Amino acid sequence: MKEDFSEEVKKLISDYKKDDISYAKPVDFLLPRIEATKEEIEKDIINCENLKFTGKQQKDGETRYVMYFVYNSKKGRVYVVTFKDKIVIITAYPFGRRTLVRYRKRRFI
């Protein structure tokens, strides 16, 4: 099982506000992809209410956090974020029931 960095991310996020979120990709691309509104994304990131697991990556000279949000047994989302002067959402994508079962077996306990 991989190490969970959820507490570390929550501490980092607590220093930011909703206005401190920016996107690396166009918002018009991300929103239909994950079927969410901009406000829902910001609420998810700032509150971390449904955060189940967080992985840490070193890529391109920066630290990225892969945040897995699980809403129920059939729906979830993944956000890849990095922290600079703002929270930068690099990408976001949904995952469904089959992927949740696979991740539960391998990563989440």
FENPE-V366660 format. One record per helix or strand of 3 or more residues. SS is the DSSP state (2 for helix, 1 for strand). FROM is the first residue (numbers start at 1). LEN is the number of residues. If there is no record, write none. Layout:
# FENPE-V366660
SS_FROM_LEN + SS_FROM_LEN
This chain:
# FENPE-V366660
2_6_8 + 2_18_3 + 1_21_3 + 2_27_8 + 2_38_10 + 1_51_9 + 1_62_9 + 1_76_8 + 1_87_9 + 2_97_10
